[in-house]
């Protein structure tokens, strides 16, 4: 009997360990998302927690019906990496403010990645987020909300762009807060969006935002101009950082004012009939 091929056996064992570790890490991220979502749903949040389905994934969203007699439409909020559906900066204050201004708001819990700084990790999250955004749109449509805007912060903005570029028919407007290029050339969600869609876009960032956001602002404007996008607007907020710390009211008011003129389909607020 020949001697076993020890190096080959070792390589097989090492590969098995790597695959097992990767699968465990992925499961840990799913577990982390579940813990966060269950904690939010069980806590004292403003709004109604709802559980939506996207394929085999069951995920949390937080809904707030418009407080106004005339509903402007629906706004789906997409949080940044490292945050969640009721994050205290940007997301929570904005979803409450917009509900007061006549918008049904729906904040989605997005998939959590292993390493937010890894481009390949972010790319996989873009793919996973699409079905969740579609489920959020379907939820609002089921409440007779026809005009729907997407509002994304950081990675959430890139997810919104990727979704609209791929399948965004029926989206009334996009607000991108603190977004930076997410790839090269046509791989960049913004480049894909501007090259194939005419949805109104508000590109909003702070003068003290992340370097990648500030440094690419001119590039984003030029890209919109090259594509003849006259419904693209970029606004720079002096003194604001990536999270608009201490300037949340400024962020709220700018977004609400822009949405009001960008999505021109206000309707009387109708509540779903109860059985």
HUBELCOR-V264210 format. One record per residue. RES is the residue in three letters. SS is DSSP state (H for helix, E for strand, - for the rest). PHI is phi in radians with two decimals (none if undefined). OMEGA is omega in radians with two decimals (none if undefined). Layout:
# HUBELCOR-V264210
res = <RES | RES>
ss = <SS | SS>
phi = <PHI | PHI>
omega = <OMEGA | OMEGA>
This chain:
# HUBELCOR-V264210
res = <UNK | UNK | UNK | UNK | UNK | UNK | UNK | UNK | UNK | UNK | UNK | UNK | UNK | UNK | UNK | UNK | UNK | UNK | UNK | UNK | UNK | UNK | UNK | UNK | UNK | UNK | UNK | UNK | UNK | UNK | UNK | UNK | UNK | UNK | UNK | UNK | UNK | UNK | UNK | UNK | UNK | UNK | UNK | UNK | UNK | UNK | UNK | UNK | UNK | UNK | UNK | UNK | UNK | UNK | UNK | UNK | UNK | UNK | UNK | UNK | UNK | UNK | UNK | UNK | UNK | UNK | UNK | UNK | UNK | UNK | UNK | UNK | UNK | UNK | UNK | UNK | UNK | UNK | UNK | UNK | UNK | UNK | UNK | UNK | UNK | UNK | UNK | UNK | UNK | UNK | UNK | UNK | UNK | UNK | UNK | UNK | UNK | UNK | UNK | UNK | UNK | UNK | UNK | UNK | UNK | UNK | UNK | UNK | UNK | UNK | UNK | UNK | UNK | UNK | UNK | UNK | UNK | UNK | UNK | UNK | UNK | UNK | UNK | UNK | UNK | UNK | UNK | UNK | UNK | UNK | UNK | UNK | UNK | UNK | UNK | UNK | UNK | UNK | UNK | UNK | UNK | UNK | UNK | UNK | UNK | UNK | UNK | UNK | UNK | UNK | UNK | UNK | UNK | UNK | UNK | UNK | UNK | UNK | UNK | UNK | UNK | UNK | UNK | UNK | UNK | UNK | UNK | UNK | UNK | UNK | UNK | UNK | UNK | UNK | UNK | UNK | UNK | UNK | UNK | UNK | UNK | UNK | UNK | UNK | UNK | UNK | UNK | UNK | UNK | UNK | UNK | UNK | UNK | UNK | UNK | UNK | UNK | UNK | UNK | UNK | UNK | UNK | UNK | UNK | UNK | UNK | UNK | UNK | UNK | UNK | UNK | UNK | UNK | UNK | UNK | UNK | UNK | UNK | UNK | UNK | UNK | UNK | UNK | UNK | UNK | UNK | UNK | UNK | UNK | UNK | UNK | UNK | UNK | UNK | UNK | UNK | UNK | UNK | UNK | UNK | UNK | UNK | UNK | UNK | UNK | UNK | UNK | UNK | UNK | UNK | UNK | UNK | UNK | UNK | UNK | UNK | UNK | UNK | UNK | UNK | UNK | UNK | UNK | UNK | UNK | UNK | UNK | UNK | UNK | UNK | UNK | UNK | UNK | UNK | UNK>
ss = <- | - | - | - | - | H | H | H | H | H | H | H | H | H | H | H | H | H | H | H | H | H | H | H | H | H | H | H | H | H | H | H | H | H | H | H | H | H | H | H | H | H | - | - | - | - | - | E | E | E | E | E | E | E | - | - | E | E | E | E | E | E | E | E | - | - | - | - | - | E | E | - | E | E | E | E | E | E | - | - | - | - | - | - | - | - | - | - | - | - | H | H | H | H | H | H | H | H | H | H | - | - | E | E | E | E | E | E | - | - | - | - | - | - | - | - | - | - | H | H | H | H | H | H | H | H | H | H | H | H | H | H | H | H | H | H | H | H | H | H | H | H | - | - | - | - | - | E | E | E | E | E | E | - | H | H | H | H | H | H | H | H | H | H | H | H | H | - | - | - | E | E | E | E | E | E | E | - | - | - | - | - | - | - | H | H | H | - | H | H | H | H | H | H | H | H | - | - | - | E | E | E | E | E | E | E | E | E | - | - | H | H | H | H | H | - | H | H | H | H | H | H | H | H | H | H | - | - | - | - | - | E | E | E | E | E | E | E | E | E | E | - | - | - | - | - | - | H | H | H | H | H | H | H | H | H | H | H | H | H | H | H | - | - | - | - | E | E | - | - | - | - | - | - | ->
phi = <none | -1.32 | -1.30 | -1.14 | -1.35 | -1.05 | -1.03 | -1.14 | -1.11 | -1.12 | -1.13 | -1.10 | -1.12 | -1.11 | -1.08 | -1.09 | -1.13 | -1.13 | -1.08 | -1.11 | -1.13 | -1.12 | -1.12 | -1.14 | -1.13 | -1.07 | -1.10 | -1.09 | -1.18 | -1.11 | -1.14 | -1.12 | -1.06 | -1.11 | -1.10 | -1.09 | -1.11 | -1.16 | -1.14 | -1.14 | -1.11 | -1.52 | -1.56 | -1.57 | -1.66 | -1.52 | 2.01 | -1.96 | -1.25 | -2.28 | -1.86 | -1.93 | -2.16 | -2.31 | 1.15 | -1.56 | -1.58 | -1.93 | -2.42 | -1.55 | -2.39 | -2.05 | -1.88 | -2.29 | -1.31 | -1.02 | -1.50 | -1.54 | -1.21 | -1.94 | -1.52 | -1.39 | 2.69 | -2.12 | -2.22 | -1.74 | -1.79 | -2.16 | -1.35 | -1.44 | -1.11 | 1.41 | -1.98 | -2.63 | -1.21 | -2.24 | -1.03 | -1.21 | -1.88 | 1.24 | -1.24 | -1.06 | -1.09 | -1.23 | -1.19 | -1.25 | -1.09 | -1.18 | -1.09 | -1.21 | -1.63 | 1.83 | -1.98 | -1.25 | -1.94 | -2.40 | -1.73 | -1.65 | -1.39 | -1.66 | -1.08 | -1.78 | -1.74 | -1.37 | -2.50 | -1.02 | -1.47 | -1.55 | -1.00 | -1.17 | -1.16 | -1.09 | -1.08 | -1.18 | -1.19 | -1.03 | -1.12 | -1.22 | -1.35 | -0.96 | -1.07 | -1.22 | -1.08 | -1.07 | -1.11 | -1.13 | -1.08 | -1.07 | -1.08 | -1.17 | -1.05 | -1.16 | -1.74 | 1.07 | -1.67 | -1.63 | -1.60 | -2.13 | -1.97 | -1.84 | -2.21 | -2.13 | -2.05 | 1.05 | -1.05 | -1.07 | -1.18 | -1.11 | -1.10 | -1.09 | -1.09 | -1.09 | -1.13 | -1.12 | -1.08 | -1.54 | -2.72 | -1.55 | -1.04 | 1.67 | -1.39 | -1.43 | -2.94 | -2.33 | -1.96 | -1.95 | -1.79 | 1.07 | -1.77 | -2.20 | -0.95 | -1.94 | 3.12 | -1.91 | 1.02 | -1.25 | -1.31 | -1.23 | -0.98 | -1.16 | -1.10 | -1.12 | -1.16 | -1.17 | -1.41 | -2.43 | -2.49 | -2.00 | -1.14 | -1.06 | -2.26 | -1.90 | -1.75 | -2.02 | -2.62 | -1.75 | -1.15 | -1.89 | -1.17 | -1.03 | -0.93 | -1.11 | -1.32 | -1.14 | -1.18 | -1.71 | -1.05 | -1.10 | -1.07 | -1.16 | -1.09 | -1.12 | -1.11 | -1.13 | -1.13 | -1.10 | -1.63 | 1.12 | -1.57 | -1.41 | -1.79 | -1.76 | -2.29 | -2.01 | -2.23 | -1.88 | -1.75 | -1.13 | 1.50 | -1.57 | -1.67 | -1.10 | -1.80 | 0.91 | -1.06 | 1.28 | -2.28 | -1.09 | -1.09 | -1.06 | -1.09 | -0.98 | -1.17 | -1.10 | -1.18 | -1.09 | -1.14 | -1.19 | -1.06 | -1.05 | -1.58 | -1.42 | -1.92 | -1.76 | -2.37 | -1.17 | -2.39 | -1.01 | -1.16 | -2.12 | -1.70 | -1.05 | -1.20 | -1.64 | -1.16>
omega = <-3.13 | 3.11 | 3.14 | 3.11 | -3.03 | 3.12 | 3.14 | 3.13 | 3.13 | -3.14 | 3.12 | 3.13 | 3.14 | 3.12 | 3.13 | 3.12 | 3.14 | 3.14 | 3.14 | 3.13 | 3.14 | 3.13 | 3.13 | 3.14 | 3.10 | 3.12 | 3.12 | 3.11 | 3.06 | 3.11 | 3.12 | 3.10 | -3.13 | 3.13 | 3.13 | -3.09 | -3.13 | 3.09 | 3.10 | -3.09 | -3.11 | -3.07 | -3.12 | 3.13 | 3.05 | -3.08 | -3.07 | 3.04 | 3.07 | 3.13 | -3.13 | -3.14 | 3.06 | -3.02 | 3.13 | -3.09 | 3.02 | -3.02 | -3.08 | 2.92 | 3.13 | -3.06 | 2.97 | 3.09 | 3.09 | 3.08 | -2.99 | 3.10 | 3.10 | -3.11 | 3.13 | -3.09 | 3.13 | 3.13 | 3.08 | -3.08 | -3.09 | -3.02 | 3.14 | 3.05 | -3.12 | -3.13 | 3.08 | -2.96 | 3.09 | -3.09 | -2.99 | 3.09 | 3.12 | -2.94 | -3.08 | -3.13 | -3.08 | -3.11 | 3.07 | -3.11 | -3.11 | 3.07 | 3.09 | -3.12 | 3.04 | -3.12 | 2.86 | -3.13 | 3.11 | -3.14 | -3.06 | 2.91 | -3.07 | 3.11 | -3.11 | -3.11 | 3.13 | -3.02 | -3.08 | -3.11 | -3.12 | -3.11 | -3.13 | 3.10 | 3.12 | -3.14 | 3.13 | 3.11 | 3.08 | -3.14 | -3.12 | -3.06 | -3.07 | 3.12 | 3.11 | 3.10 | 3.12 | 3.11 | 3.09 | 3.09 | 3.13 | 3.11 | -3.14 | 3.10 | 3.10 | 3.06 | 3.14 | 3.04 | -3.05 | -3.11 | -3.05 | 3.06 | 3.02 | 3.10 | -3.10 | 3.11 | 3.11 | 3.12 | 3.09 | 3.08 | 3.09 | 3.09 | 3.12 | 3.13 | -3.14 | 3.14 | -3.10 | 3.14 | -3.08 | -3.00 | -2.95 | 3.09 | 3.12 | 3.06 | -3.05 | -3.10 | 3.11 | 2.98 | 3.13 | -3.12 | 3.06 | -3.11 | 3.09 | 3.09 | -3.07 | -3.12 | 3.14 | 3.07 | -3.08 | 3.08 | -3.13 | -3.14 | 3.13 | 3.12 | 3.11 | -3.11 | -3.09 | -3.13 | -3.03 | -3.11 | 3.13 | 3.14 | 3.08 | -3.09 | 2.93 | 3.12 | -2.99 | 3.13 | -3.14 | 3.12 | 3.11 | -3.14 | 3.09 | -3.10 | -3.12 | 3.13 | -3.11 | -3.05 | -3.11 | -3.07 | 3.14 | 3.12 | 3.14 | 3.10 | -3.12 | 3.14 | 3.10 | 3.14 | -3.14 | 3.14 | 3.10 | -3.07 | -3.13 | 3.08 | 3.00 | 3.12 | 3.09 | 3.12 | 3.10 | -3.10 | -3.08 | 3.09 | -3.10 | 3.03 | -3.06 | -3.10 | -3.12 | -3.13 | -3.12 | -3.11 | -3.10 | -3.13 | 3.08 | 3.12 | -3.14 | -3.06 | 3.13 | -3.11 | -3.13 | -3.14 | -3.12 | 3.14 | -3.09 | -3.14 | -3.10 | -3.13 | -2.99 | 3.13 | 3.13 | 3.13 | 3.04 | -3.11 | 3.10 | 3.13 | 3.09 | 3.12 | 3.13 | -3.13 | none>
